Amino acid sequence: MLFFKLLLYFSREGNHPEDYSRITYMKLMDLVCQFANGLRERGIGKGDRVSIYMPMILETVVCMLACARIGAVHSVVFAGFSSDSLSERMSDCKAKAIVTADGAWRGEKLLVLKNTCDEAIQKARDKYNHYVDMCIVVPHLDRVTPCGKIPDDVKTLYKWNEDVDVWWHDIVEGMSTICPPEWLTPDDPLFMLYTSGSTGKPKGVLHTTAGYMLYAAATFRYVFDHREKDIYWCTADVGWITGHTYVVYAPMANAATSVMFEGTPFFPDNDRFWAVCEKYKVTQFYTAPTAIRALTKFGDEMVKRHNLDSLRVLGSVGEPINPEAWLWYYNVVGQGRCSIVDTFWQTETGGHVLTSLPAATPMKPGAAGFPFFGVEPTIIDENGRVIEGVGEGYLVFARPWPGIMTSLYQDHNRYEDVYFRKFPGYYCTGDGARRDEDGFLWVTGRIDDMLNVSGHLMSTAEVEGVLTEDSNVAEAAVVSKPHPVKGESLYCFVILNEGAKFDADLIDSLKKRVRSRIGAFAAPDVIQHAPGLPKTRSGKIMRRILRKIAQGDKNVGDTSTLADPSIVDMLFLTRR
């Protein structure tokens, strides 16, 4: 039986290398049932919403699965979001309870999550008139290795409210390890996950039970070429859709042995990813281009000091990967022998929609590849006309697939407006794509990241890829700036590798490179040296803010979701 497999050594790798644990499916089942019974005893049942604000620890997975077992709808919020963001999401979904931990370490940084939850609960009352009945707290800090200064009594870090707060162990104490599941229809909700919207108000993407689970299981099985003795590791946080689908639901649906990671790629050293791969003999490794590009700066030696012979499939997720990062991933990490699956999908799609398949389809550095089974991608122009053969335009899908979201929570009109009304008869991804002469699909970036210079349509990813070909450039971001003649001009931000010098010669060299690779019309008007880029905690570049900087407009709007808001001020100071 599934739950008796010695799987899931859901090996949990903590922030500190000395903190790790393993668990079997059978033990996991016991923990899920106990927590599910504890929730039921406290009035949580089918259809109730439960917010989760947790680090990457075992209880996070237990909570998600317990909610699923009793028909409650979980809403995970990334445990790096501010109390404002958390309160807005809790209030929008009318969460009955929130589950959190007292705190966690992120590298050497201590995060007191309980305080953020307390603030969010209060703000939900004051601003949205929403009352959260219960806050369940995991005492995490006392059981892990401190990675910085911390008081002897960690409970002095936060306050305790007896009317709302309850310890996790008090919830599960005395609970049976047998919990009859709540029977659901295929269209009953499994979870909701909030994603950013163009209007600023987060969208509560709703996924249901049967279709989502089927699609998650199928994409995992084929895209990662999963086999019984494999050890799979996805580095994503469960606060994002990648963590939902490819850390929790899909691996478990395939009875996969997998690794869950609480730390960062750079602690205690810059080789942490490769050390974990070697430690667990990982066969499939799935991470983001942002991480890959960041790790290339430290050279090949950090990778080569570890034995990575177990690796068979390397995955990329979250954004288009530039060819230079792809080649480093393939040649250095994969030793020139691993399949690379550059997966394109969204919170809304539930699972992979464009990808290559190991040993079944060819690969090209930077290309998303081909549609997954049953997915029908189409490229259309601004007027909705289908572009056949080689061409570039808007990426849409002509028919649904099992994992597609069913609605936006309590806002079905917005669901139809955002995804279906722009191009009737199609699901609009909001991304651009091009098809090359070999039939490969290349995702070129968000539609609002398309550049139109003197009537020439190009993508930000295309220009960024050319800039990062220069050995001095570690990362680049390109936005448009209004131009009196060309309509739009290119404003480029570049992060340099260690030791590189930003001067007039480099600027001239980069402009010439873009002219020669794309065309004279694509030559950047401005290239700015950037100490960093405004990114969300999931690694997504906030181009809206970069456009404001390019225009010299300091009214940048909300920056609370940025990993480092101070970057914005630094970029204004170095603006050219």
N, C-alpha and C positions, 0 to 999 in steps of 0.2 A: 504494500500500500504506500501511497505517496508520502504520508507523513512519518513513515518509519525509516525513510531513507536518511543516511548520514549526510544530509545535504548541508545546506545552509550553514555550513560553517559560514553561515551567514556570518562568516568570520567578520567580526566587527573590529576594524582597525581604528584605534582611538587617535586623538590629536597627538599624543605622545606615543612613540614606538613601543613603550613598555605596556601600554594599555590595549589589550586585545582579548577577544573572547570568541568562542564558537558555540553554535547551537544546532541541534537537529530539528528536522521538521516536527518530530513527535513532541519535543519539548516546546517548540514554538506554538504548536496547537494548544498545548495545556495553558500557556500564558495568555494566548488570545481568548480562549474560552473563559478563563478567570476574569480577565478585564471586561469582556463582554457582559458577563453576569453581573459584575460590579456596576457597570453603566446601567443595565436594566434595573437593578435594585434601586438606583437613584433616579429613576424616572426617564432615562434616555431610551428611546425606541424608534421604530420605523418612521422615517421622514424627518426626524429631528436633526438639526445641524450641529456639528461639533467642530469647532476651530482647533487647529493643531499648530503650535508655535514651538518647535522643538529642534534641538541639534540632531546630528546624524547618529542616533543611538537606537538600541534595540527596541526600546519602548515606543519609539515613533512608529515603527512598523507594526508592532503589536496593536497600537491604538488604531491605525488605519484598518487593519484586518478585523479588529473587534467591531468597529463601526459597520464594516461591510457585513459582518456576520449577523448583526441584529437589525440591519436595514437603516441604520442612521447614516446620514450623508456627511462625510468628512470634508473639511475645507482647510487644507494645509496652507499656512502662510510662512514664507521663508523667514527663518529666525535671524534675519539681519535687517528686516524692515523696521521702520520706526513705529512708535506707539500710535502715531496718527494713521499710518497706513494700516496697521493691524486693527485699530478701532473701526475704521471705515469698512473693512472687509467683514469683521465680525457683525457689525450692525446691518450691513447690506444683506447678509445671509440669515440674519436673526439667530445667531448661534446661541444655543441653550447652555453650552459649556465650552470651556477652553482647556486644553491640555498643554502643559509646558514643563520645563525643567527649571531648577533654581538658577542654574547657570551653565556655562560651557567655556572651553578654551578654543580660541581660533588662533593657532600659532602661539605667540606669547601674549596675546590679548585676551583678557577676561571679559566675558559677556554675561551680565547679570540679567538673564531673561525674565526672571520673576518681576523685576522692577518695571520692565517694558510692558509686561502683561497688566500689572496693576495700573499703570498710567493709561493703557488702552481701555481697560474696563471702565475707568472713571470718565475718559473722554467719550466713550460710547454712550454713557448715561447723559453727560452734559450736552453733547453736540447732537446726538442722534436719538436720544430718549430710548435707548435700548439697554436692557438690563441682562447681564450674563449671570446665570444662577450659580455657576460652580466653576472654580479654577482648580484643576487637578495638577499637582506638582510632583515631578520626579526629583528626588534628592541625588543629583548627579555629581556635584563638585567634590563631595567627600570621598568618592570612590575612584577618582582618577588622579593621575600624577599632576601636581601643580606645575605650570609652565611659566610662572611668574609669581609676583607677590600676591599673597592672599591671607586674610586673617585666620587665626587658629579656629575660630568658630565662624563658619561660613554663613550661619543664620543671621549674623549681624549685618550682612550685606543687603538684606531686604526685610520688609515688614510682613507680618502674617495677619490675615483677616479671618477670624474664626467663622464669620458668617458666609464666606465665599470659598475660602481655600481649604483644600483637603489633600493629604499626601497620597501618592500613588499606592504605596504599600497598604494604606488603610482601605483603599478601594478594593484591592484584590484579596485581602486577608480573609481566610475562611471560605472563599468562593470555590465552587466546584469546577473541575477541569472538563466537565461536560456541559456544553451549551447548545441546545437545539437551534439551528439557524432559522432566521426569518425567511419565509418563502416569498420570493419577489417575482414580478413579471419581467420579461426581457427589457422593458422600457422604464423600469423603476430606476431612479438616480442612484449611482454608485458614489460619485464625488463631484464637487465643484472646485475649480481652481481659477483664481483671479489672474487675469493678464491685463497688461496696460492697453488702454484705448486711445485713439487719436484725439478724443475729446477731453482726455485727462481723467475721466471716471473709469475705474477698473471694471473689466467685464468678467462676470461670473460664468465661466465656461462650464457647461453641464455635460457630464458623461454618464451614460447608463450602463447597466450591468452586462448584458449578453454581448452586444456588438463590440463594445470596448474590449472586453476580456478576450473574445475570440481574435480580434485583430492584433491585440498586444501579443498574445501567445504565438500567432502565426508569423508576425514580423520578426520576433525574437528568434524563433526556430530557424528561419531561412536566412535572414540577414547576417546573423552571427554564426551560421552553420553549426548550431549547437549539437554537441554529442554528449553522451552520458557521463564521461569522465572529465569533462571540461571544468575549468574554474574561471568564472566570468567576473569581470570587475567594471562597473560603470562608476565614474568618479562624481556623478551629479548629486546635487542635494535634492531631497524629496520635496523641497519647497517649490520645485519647478516640475513641469510635465515629464521631463526626462527621468527624474527620480521616481515619479509615480509609475510610469510605464516600464522603464528598463532598470530600475533598482528593486522595485517591489513586485508589481503584478505579473509582468511577463516572465521574469526568471522563475518565480514560484509556480506559475502555470505550466512551466516546462520542467519542473523538478530540478532546477539548476543549482549547483553549488556555486555560491557567489560571495563576493566581498563587499562590505559596506564600510565607507571611509568617512571619518569625522574630521580629519585634519586638512592641511593645505599642502600644495606641491612644494612649498619652500621651507617647511619646518620639520625637523630641526635643521635640515640642510636642503639644498636645491635638488637633491636626487631622491626625494621621498617617494615620488611615483614609481621610480625604477626599483627602489628598495622593496616596496610593497609587491610589485610584480614578481620580483625574485623570491621573496619570502613565501608567497602563496602559490608560486608556479602558475601564474595567470596565463590562460590561453586566449581569452578575448579581452581586449582593453578598449574602453569607450570613453572618450574625453572631448573637450572643446578646443577649437582652433585657438582661442584666446590663451589657453594653458600651453598649448604646443608652441605658439609663437613666443610666449614668455620664457619657456624653458630653452629655446634655441639660443638665447642670449648667453647662457652659461656654458655653451660649447658641448662637444661630443663626449668629452671625457666623463662627464657626470653620468652619462648613459652607459658607456662602455665599461665602467667599473663594476657593472652588475651583469649577472647571467640571465639573459632574456630569451634563452632558447625555447622556452615553453610557449611563447607567444605565437599565435597562428592567424588571428584576425585583429586588425586595428580599426577602431571606429572613430568617426568625427561627427560632432553634433553641435547645433546652436547657431551656426552662421556659416556662410561659404568659406571654405579653407583656401587660402591662396596657394598657388602651385609651389612656391618656395618652401612653405611650411609642410605641405604634403610630401615633397621629396625628402625633406629631413626626417619626417615621420617614417617614411617608407625605408629609406636607406640606413638611417642611424638606429632608430628604435626597432624597426622591423627587420633590420639586417638584409634588406633587399629580397626578402622571401615571404613576407606576410601580405595577405590580402588587405586592402584598405577599403572600408565602406564609408563613404562620405554621405551621411544620411540627411535628407531634407524632410522636415515635417514641422508641425506646429502644435501648440497647446490644443488648438481646435481640431486637429486631425487625429489625435489619440495615439498615433504610431507612424512609422515611416511611410512616406508616400513616394519619394524618389530615392533611389539608392542603387548601388551595385550589389551583386551577390557573389560571395567568395567562390572562386573557381568556376563560376557559371557565366559571368558577364565580364567584358574587358574593363580596364580602369584607365582613367586619364587624370593627371594631377589637377585638382581643383574642380572637376566636373562632378555633379550630383549623380549622373548616370542615367538610369532608366526607371520607369514606374514600377512599383510593386504590383503584385498580382491583383487584378481587378480595378486598378487605378487608371484613369484615363485623362492624362494631362493634355492641355491644349494651350497654344500660344496665340494670343489675339492682339490686335492693335487697339488704339484708343477708341475706335468706332465699333469695336466688337467683331471685326472681321477676322476670320481664322487665318493664321499665317502658316502656310504649308512649307515643308522643307526647311532649308537654312533660313534663320531669321531671329529677330529679337522683339519682345513685347511683354505683355502681361501674362503671368502664369495663372491659369484657371483649371478647374477640373470639370469634366463634362458629365460625370455621374458619381453618385455617392459610393462610399465603401463602409464596411461594418463599424470602423472606429470613429467615424465623424461625430462631432458633438451634436447634441440634439436641440440645444437652445442656449440662450444666455439667461441666467437665473432671473426670473421675474421681469424679463425684458425681451420678449420674443420679437417685437417690432424692430428693436435694435439689431437683433440677430439677422433678420431678413434684410435690413438696410445695409449693414456692414458687409455681409458675405454674399448676398444673392441679387441685390437690386442694381448694382453698378453694371453688371453684365448678365442680363436675364438668361436663365437656362444654365448658368455656370456657378460653381463655387469659386469665389474670388479670393485668392490667397493673400493679396496685398503685396505680392512680390513680383519682380520682373524675372524673365528667364530668356535664354537664347538656345536655339538648337543648332548644333554644328553639322558639318558635312557628313559626319559618321553617325548622326542620330543621337549623340550625347546631349543631355540637357544640362545647362549651366544656370544655376540660380544667381541672379545678378544683384540682388538686394531689394529692399523695400521699394514699392512704387514711388513713395515720396522721396526716395533716395536716387531716383533716376535724374540724370542731368541732361538738359537740353541747351547746348551751346551752338549758337548760330544755326539752329535747325537740325543739329546732329544730336541724336538721342544716344546716350551712353550711360553706363551704370557706375556707381561709386566703386563697386568691387573691382571693376575692370581697371580703373585708374589706380586704385590702391594696390592692386597686384603688380602693376608696373613699378610703382614707387618702391615697394618692398623687395624688388629684385636687386636693388642697389645694396651692396654689402654693408653700407653704413646705416641703413634704415631697418629698425626692428619692427615697427608697426606704423601704419598710416591710416588716416581717415580723411575723406574728401567730401566736401559739401558745396552747394552752389551759392553764389553771391550775385545779387542783381548787377547787371552791366548795361550801360546806356545804349550800347550798339549791339552786342551779342545776345542780349536778353539775360543770359546767365554766364558767369565765369566760374572757374574752378578755384576754390580756396582749400589748400591742403595743409593738414597737420601731420607732422612726422615725429616719431619717437626714435632717437638714435641708439645704436648699440654702444656699449661701454667703450670709451676711448675714441669714438668718432667725433669729428669737429664740424660744427654747423657754421658755415661761412658762405661767402658769395660764390665760391667755386662749386660747393656742393649744390647750392640752389640752382645754379646754371646747369650743372650736370643732370640734376633730376628733371628739369624742364625739358632738356634735350632728349632725355630718355623717353619721356611721355610723348613728345612730338614724333619721335622715330617709331615708337611702338604702336601708337594709336592714330596719330595724325596731328597736323599743325593746329587744327581747331581745338584739340584737347589740351594744349599747353596750359599749365596752371598760371593764373595771374599772380597768386600769392602762395608761398610755401612758408609755413610758420613752424619754428621749433617748439615742440610740445613736451613738457616734463611728464605728462600723462594725459589720458583722455577721460572725459566724463562717461563713466560706465555704470550701469546698474550692477547689483550684486551678482547677477547671473552672467555678467560679462558683456551685455549688450551695450553698444555705443549709443549714447543719446545724441543723435545728429541734430535734433531740434535745438539743443543747446549750442552745438558747434555752429549752426547757422546764425544764431544770435551773436556769437562771438565774432564771426566773420563780418557781420554787419555793424559791429560795434554797439549793439543794442543790449544794455545790461538788464533789461527786463526779461530774464530767462525763465521765469515761472518757477514751479515747484522743483526743488532739487533733493527732496527728502529720500528718494529712492536710489540716489547715487551712492556707490561704495565709498567715494571720497569727494564730498561737495567742495572741498577747498581747491580742487583742481580748476574749477571754473574761474575763480579769482586769479589764479596763477596764469591761466591762458589769456585773460584780459590784459594782464600786466605785460605779457610777452607778445601781444598782438602786433602785427606788422602793419 
